[in-house]
Amino acid sequence: MALHYMSWRVFIINIQQKGVVMKRTLILATVLMFFAALVPGVYAQPLKVGTLMAMTGPLKEYGPNILNGAKLAAKQMTDAGFTIDVINQDTQTSAIPGVNAAKKLVQIDKVPAIIGAIGSGVTVPVAESVTIPNGVVQISPSATSPLISFLPADQGKDFLFRTCPSDALQGVVLGQLAASFNKTASVIYVNNPYGQGLAEQFKKSFEYRHGKVLAMIPIDEKPASSYTAELKKALAGKPDRLCAFTYPQHAQIYLKEAIEFFHYKHFLFCDGTKSQDIIKALGAKNLEGDLGTAAGSPTGPALELFNADFKAAYGKLPPLPYITNAYDAMAVIGLAAYAAQVKGLPMTAKNIRDNLRVVADPPGETILPGQFQKAFDLLKQGKQINYDGAGGTVDFDKNGDVQTPIDIWKYSNGKIVTVRSIWPVPKI
């Protein structure tokens, strides 16, 4: 709908007759703003995206770095002309604070999409009690529990996604890795969906390859001051390897006790214990050569672009997991929201959800990290795009899952070094 030229003339004459003195530039600006408001996407409100990060608690080492990945994508999209406001809340690496933080984002900040939480033990209760019931998109960059693929609360809803692989993949590689040089193992795992799922998948994979798990010892999410009782059980059968499937704050304590009190040093690590803080707590010599696994990123132009942009923005790229996956989560949310907007649709959670696979899955012209102006131009022209992310292709399946390589890494000379990537991952 537009105003007729004569209507504008009458409008201006009436103003002059009332004695209101206006400069021509002000009148012109008013006219331009009126017509611009009729064009979809012009002067649109910023897209608000919530993030649920562990800034405190057992995963506090990861939270700020993973958040930086998401913020980098938001800044690049904002620089390309599509403004994204990031609203972060601390989950404290705990379910109840995490749920409360999610409620604040949904009920007060009115975000249509949330990136997080970091751990499965927070992601699952947030999804069940906040995002899914309220119809809000949730994409975790790092919650790897196999439960998330088939969470009953999301069946038929399709609001829960992740840009990291399920531990159905990592557990297989861990079992394969352990079986290549050990016959027996014991597991200490954090007693939540993450630790349970990873430990069970590891046991299945390790025993399929003729290994034997001697003990599976759960520990609480809240770090304790000592784990000697748990270590006695785990090490009673003298396992060839002790698997540390927890978070850094737990591992710093029980690994140090294993070394000092039990004179034991044969460890196997995972994404949750890929940690610079563990190096500081135990000393590089006590970890030298120990191996672990984590979600990896395919080498190539996408990862190279991300690495260069991240270093330019933050000075360095820590050797910690899931930073790339958080970047990809923000990227696909922003692209999906923009795709909805150019179709004349409001940026609601449902419209973002319905466009996630449109912008992330094939077919379409490939969009690499940082190439958001190109993506926006193509979407405005009505063309298809296929985002190829820093952490992988980000091709969502029907369960909202993606596939990525699993990296094998090791502690070497006080650093975390990637040894090789496993892709494709065996089924068991």
C-alpha positions in Angstrom: 0.0 0.0 0.0 1.4 3.5 -0.9 0.2 7.0 -0.4 -0.9 8.9 -3.5 1.3 11.9 -4.5 -1.6 14.4 -3.9 -2.1 13.0 -0.4 1.5 13.8 0.4 1.0 17.3 -1.0 -2.0 17.9 1.2 -0.2 16.5 4.2 2.7 19.0 3.7 0.4 22.0 3.0 -1.6 21.2 6.2 1.6 21.1 8.2 2.7 24.5 6.8 -0.7 26.0 7.5 -0.5 25.0 11.1 2.7 26.9 11.5 5.0 24.0 11.7 8.4 24.8 10.1 10.1 21.8 8.7 13.3 21.6 6.7 13.0 19.9 3.3 15.5 17.3 4.4 13.3 16.3 7.3 10.3 15.9 5.0 12.3 13.9 2.5 13.6 11.6 5.3 10.1 11.0 6.5 8.8 10.1 3.1 11.8 7.8 2.5 11.3 6.0 5.8 7.6 5.5 5.1 8.3 3.8 1.8 11.2 1.9 3.1 9.0 0.4 5.8 6.9 -1.1 3.0 9.9 -3.1 1.7 10.4 -6.5 3.5 13.6 -6.6 5.6 14.3 -2.9 5.6 14.6 -1.4 9.1 13.7 -4.8 10.5 14.2 -5.6 14.1 17.4 -7.4 15.0 17.2 -11.2 15.4 17.7 -12.1 19.0 19.5 -15.4 19.7 19.9 -16.8 23.2 23.0 -18.7 24.2 23.2 -21.1 27.2 26.9 -21.5 28.1 28.7 -22.9 31.1 30.6 -19.9 32.4 30.9 -21.5 35.8 30.8 -25.1 37.1 32.6 -28.2 35.8 32.6 -27.0 32.1 33.6 -23.4 32.8 36.8 -23.9 30.8 34.8 -24.5 27.6 32.0 -21.9 28.0 33.7 -18.6 27.1 35.5 -20.2 24.1 32.4 -21.9 22.7 30.5 -18.6 23.1 33.2 -16.8 21.1 32.5 -19.1 18.2 28.8 -18.2 18.2 29.5 -14.5 18.7 31.9 -14.5 15.7 29.2 -15.7 13.3 26.7 -13.2 14.7 29.2 -10.4 14.2 30.0 -11.4 10.6 26.3 -11.5 9.8 25.7 -8.2 11.4 28.6 -6.7 9.4 26.9 -8.2 6.3 23.7 -6.2 7.0 21.6 -8.7 9.1 21.8 -7.7 12.7 21.9 -10.4 15.4 21.9 -9.7 19.1 23.4 -12.4 21.2 22.0 -12.8 24.8 24.0 -15.1 26.9 23.0 -16.9 30.1 25.2 -19.0 32.4 23.9 -22.6 33.0 26.5 -23.2 35.8 26.9 -26.6 34.2 23.8 -27.7 36.1 20.2 -28.6 35.1 18.2 -26.4 37.5 20.2 -23.1 36.8 20.2 -24.1 33.2 16.4 -24.4 33.0 16.0 -21.1 34.9 18.4 -19.4 32.4 16.4 -20.8 29.5 13.1 -19.6 30.9 14.6 -16.1 31.2 15.6 -16.2 27.5 12.3 -17.5 26.4 9.8 -15.6 28.6 11.6 -12.3 29.1 14.0 -11.9 26.2 11.5 -13.5 23.8 14.3 -15.3 21.8 13.0 -17.6 19.0 16.2 -19.7 19.0 18.8 -20.8 21.6 22.3 -22.2 21.1 23.1 -24.6 23.9 23.5 -26.0 26.4 27.0 -27.2 26.4 26.4 -30.4 28.3 23.8 -33.1 27.6 22.9 -33.0 31.3 21.6 -29.5 30.8 20.5 -29.7 27.2 18.0 -32.4 27.8 16.0 -30.8 30.7 16.1 -27.5 29.0 14.6 -29.1 25.9 12.0 -31.1 27.8 10.7 -28.3 30.1 11.4 -25.0 28.2 12.2 -24.9 24.5 10.1 -27.7 23.1 6.9 -26.9 25.1 7.3 -23.2 24.1 8.1 -24.0 20.5 11.6 -22.5 20.5 14.4 -23.7 18.3 17.3 -25.2 20.3 20.6 -26.1 18.7 23.4 -27.5 20.9 26.9 -27.3 19.6 28.3 -29.8 22.1 25.6 -32.1 23.7 26.5 -35.5 22.4 24.3 -37.9 24.3 22.7 -40.5 22.0 19.4 -39.8 23.8 19.0 -36.5 22.1 18.5 -38.1 18.7 15.3 -39.8 19.9 14.2 -37.5 22.8 10.5 -38.4 23.3 9.5 -34.8 24.0 10.7 -33.8 20.6 9.0 -36.5 18.6 6.7 -34.8 16.0 7.9 -31.4 17.1 11.3 -31.0 15.5 12.7 -28.1 17.6 15.8 -29.8 19.0 19.0 -29.9 16.8 22.7 -30.2 17.3 25.8 -29.3 15.2 28.0 -31.9 16.9 28.0 -35.6 16.4 26.3 -38.1 18.7 28.4 -40.2 21.1 27.1 -43.1 19.1 30.1 -42.1 16.9 32.6 -41.0 19.6 32.0 -44.1 21.7 32.7 -46.4 18.8 36.0 -44.7 18.1 37.0 -44.8 21.8 36.3 -48.5 21.9 38.2 -49.1 18.7 41.1 -47.0 20.0 41.3 -48.8 23.4 41.1 -52.2 21.8 44.0 -51.5 19.6 46.4 -51.6 22.6 44.5 -52.8 25.6 42.6 -55.9 26.7 40.9 -54.5 29.8 39.6 -51.1 30.9 37.6 -49.4 33.6 35.4 -46.3 33.2 34.8 -43.4 35.5 31.9 -41.4 34.0 29.8 -38.4 35.0 26.3 -39.6 35.9 24.2 -37.7 33.4 23.0 -38.3 29.8 26.4 -37.4 28.4 28.5 -39.7 30.6 26.0 -42.6 30.6 25.6 -42.6 26.8 29.3 -42.4 26.1 30.3 -45.0 28.7 27.7 -47.5 27.4 28.7 -47.0 23.7 32.3 -47.4 24.6 31.6 -50.6 26.5 29.7 -52.0 23.5 32.4 -51.1 21.1 35.3 -52.2 23.2 33.8 -55.6 24.0 32.8 -56.1 20.4 36.5 -55.9 19.7 37.2 -58.5 22.5 38.1 -56.1 25.2 36.7 -56.4 28.7 35.3 -53.6 30.9 36.1 -54.4 34.5 34.2 -51.6 36.2 31.8 -48.7 35.3 31.9 -46.1 38.1 29.5 -43.1 38.0 30.2 -39.9 39.8 27.9 -36.9 40.5 27.9 -33.8 38.2 28.9 -31.7 41.2 32.7 -32.1 41.7 33.7 -33.8 45.0 36.8 -33.1 47.1 38.0 -36.7 46.7 37.4 -39.7 44.6 39.5 -42.3 46.3 36.5 -44.6 47.0 35.6 -44.6 43.3 39.2 -45.2 42.3 39.5 -48.2 44.5 36.6 -49.8 42.7 37.8 -48.7 39.3 41.3 -49.9 39.7 40.6 -53.1 41.8 41.0 -55.4 38.8 44.2 -53.6 37.6 42.8 -52.5 34.2 45.1 -51.8 31.4 43.4 -48.4 30.9 41.3 -46.0 33.0 38.8 -44.1 30.9 38.1 -40.5 32.1 34.6 -39.8 30.7 33.7 -36.8 32.9 34.4 -33.0 32.9 37.7 -31.3 33.6 36.9 -30.2 37.2 36.2 -33.8 38.2 39.1 -35.3 36.3 41.7 -32.9 37.8 40.9 -34.4 41.2 40.6 -38.1 40.5 43.4 -38.3 38.0 45.8 -36.6 40.5 44.7 -39.0 43.2 45.2 -42.0 40.8 48.7 -40.9 40.2 49.6 -39.9 43.8 47.8 -42.5 45.8 47.5 -45.5 43.4 50.6 -44.9 41.3 48.5 -45.3 38.1 49.1 -43.3 34.9 47.4 -45.2 32.0 44.4 -43.0 31.0 42.1 -42.7 28.0 40.3 -39.3 27.5 37.3 -38.0 25.6 35.9 -34.6 24.5 34.9 -33.8 28.1 38.5 -34.2 29.3 40.3 -32.6 26.4 41.5 -29.8 28.7 44.3 -27.3 29.2 43.3 -27.1 32.8 44.0 -30.8 33.3 47.5 -30.2 32.0 48.0 -27.4 34.5 46.7 -29.5 37.3 48.5 -32.8 36.6 51.7 -31.6 34.9 52.6 -32.4 31.3 54.9 -35.4 32.2 52.0 -37.3 33.8 49.9 -37.0 30.7 52.6 -37.4 28.0 51.4 -39.6 25.1 47.9 -40.3 26.5 45.2 -40.3 23.9 41.6 -39.1 23.6 38.8 -38.4 21.2 36.6 -35.5 20.3 34.4 -34.2 17.5 36.6 -33.1 14.6 36.3 -30.8 11.7 37.0 -31.8 8.1 40.1 -30.2 6.7 39.6 -27.8 3.8 38.6 -24.3 2.9 35.7 -24.0 5.3 37.9 -24.8 8.4 40.7 -22.6 7.0 38.4 -19.6 6.7 37.0 -20.1 10.2 40.5 -20.5 11.7 41.8 -17.3 10.1 38.7 -15.3 11.1 38.7 -16.6 14.7 42.3 -15.8 15.2 41.8 -12.3 13.7 38.9 -11.7 16.1 40.3 -13.3 19.3 44.1 -13.6 18.9 44.3 -17.4 19.1 42.2 -20.5 18.6 42.3 -22.7 21.8 42.7 -26.5 21.2 39.3 -27.1 22.8 36.2 -28.9 21.2 33.0 -27.4 19.8 34.0 -23.9 19.1 33.5 -24.5 15.3 30.1 -26.2 16.1 28.9 -23.1 18.0 29.9 -21.0 15.0 27.9 -23.2 12.7 24.8 -23.2 15.0 24.7 -19.4 14.9 25.3 -19.4 11.1 22.4 -21.7 10.3 20.0 -19.9 12.6 20.9 -16.6 11.1 20.6 -17.9 7.5 17.3 -19.6 8.3 15.9 -16.4 9.8 17.0 -14.4 6.8 15.6 -17.0 4.4 12.2 -16.6 6.2 12.4 -12.8 6.1 13.0 -12.5 2.4 10.0 -14.7 1.8 8.0 -12.1 3.7 7.6 -14.2 6.8 8.2 -13.1 10.4 11.3 -14.4 12.2 9.4 -16.8 14.5 10.8 -20.0 15.9 8.6 -22.0 13.6 9.7 -20.2 10.5 13.4 -20.4 11.5 13.0 -24.2 12.1 11.3 -24.7 8.8 14.2 -23.0 7.0 17.1 -24.7 8.8 17.4 -27.6 6.4 16.6 -25.3 3.5 19.8 -23.3 4.1 22.0 -26.1 5.6 21.2 -29.2 3.5 21.8 -29.7 -0.2 21.0 -28.8 -2.9 22.1 -25.2 -3.3 25.2 -23.1 -3.9 27.9 -23.8 -1.3 28.3 -21.1 1.4 31.5 -21.3 3.5 32.1 -19.6 6.9 32.2 -15.8 6.6 30.5 -15.8 3.2 27.2 -14.4 4.6 26.9 -11.4 2.2 27.0 -13.9 -0.7 24.4 -16.0 1.1 22.1 -13.1 1.7 22.3 -11.9 -1.9 21.5 -15.4 -3.2 18.5 -15.7 -0.9 17.2 -12.3 -2.0 17.4 -13.6 -5.5 15.3 -16.6 -4.6 18.2 -19.0 -5.1 19.1 -22.1 -3.0 22.1 -22.2 -0.7 23.9 -25.0 1.1 25.9 -24.0 4.2 29.2 -26.0 4.5 30.4 -25.2 8.0 33.6 -25.0 10.0 32.7 -28.1 12.0 31.3 -30.1 9.1 28.6 -30.0 6.4 25.8 -29.4 8.9 23.4 -31.5 6.9 20.6 -32.1 9.4 18.9 -35.5 9.3 15.3 -36.2 10.4 16.4 -36.3 14.0 18.2 -33.0 13.8 21.6 -34.7 13.9 24.7 -34.2 11.8 27.7 -36.3 10.9 31.3 -35.2 11.5 34.7 -36.9 11.8 36.0 -38.0 15.2 39.5 -36.8 16.0 42.0 -38.8 17.9 44.3 -36.5 19.9 47.0 -36.7 22.5 48.7 -34.8 25.2 52.2 -34.1 23.9 54.8 -31.9 25.5 52.2 -30.0 27.5 50.0 -29.4 24.4 46.9 -31.0 22.9 47.8 -32.3 19.4 45.5 -33.9 16.8 46.8 -37.3 15.7 44.3 -38.3 13.0 40.7 -38.1 12.1 38.3 -41.1 11.7 35.8 -40.7 8.9 33.6 -42.4 8.1 33.0 -43.8 11.6 32.4 -47.6 11.9 28.8 -48.5 13.0 30.1 -50.4 16.1 
